[in-house]
Amino acid sequence: MAVRIRMKKLGRNKRPFFRICVMDVRRPRDGKVIEELGIYDPLVKDTDARAILKGERIAYWLSVGALPSDKVAVLIKKYGQNGTHMAAQQAALERIKTNRPQAPAPYIPPPKPPEPEPAPEAPAAEAPPEGGEAAAG
């Protein structure tokens, strides 16, 4: 079975996002994968933080004969296990972690003050006789 390491496109219109995957060459671009080896997000502003790869697994697949596509070969050379840009990538990922905007805390309404219990009704002073008007006459 011929195996390639290539990108699988995800995301939506005008917002691409890719997963680096091991796939059979006969599968379509977005088809079933054997294993996912990383991600590539071209919309991240810091160039060195765009690709995150699993270097050990990529080395394994290369050792058993998987061929990377042209774009993936460049990413492996830069950000693989012994990549040329690994130090820059680590620094970029740290910058993103510290500068990432945090979502505001969810709004929790203040607790309602307890409502005062209604005062018990006073017993009626003039209660009608039990027989009603018939007992009076």
Secondary structure as UniProt FT lines:
FT   STRAND          3..12
FT   TURN            13..14
FT   STRAND          15..24
FT   TURN            25..26
FT   TURN            29..30
FT   STRAND          35..40
FT   TURN            42..43
FT   HELIX           47..49
FT   STRAND          51..53
FT   HELIX           55..63
FT   TURN            64..65
FT   STRAND          67..68
FT   HELIX           70..79
FT   TURN            81..82
FT   TURN            84..85
FT   HELIX           86..99
FT   TURN            130..131
FT   HELIX           132..135
//
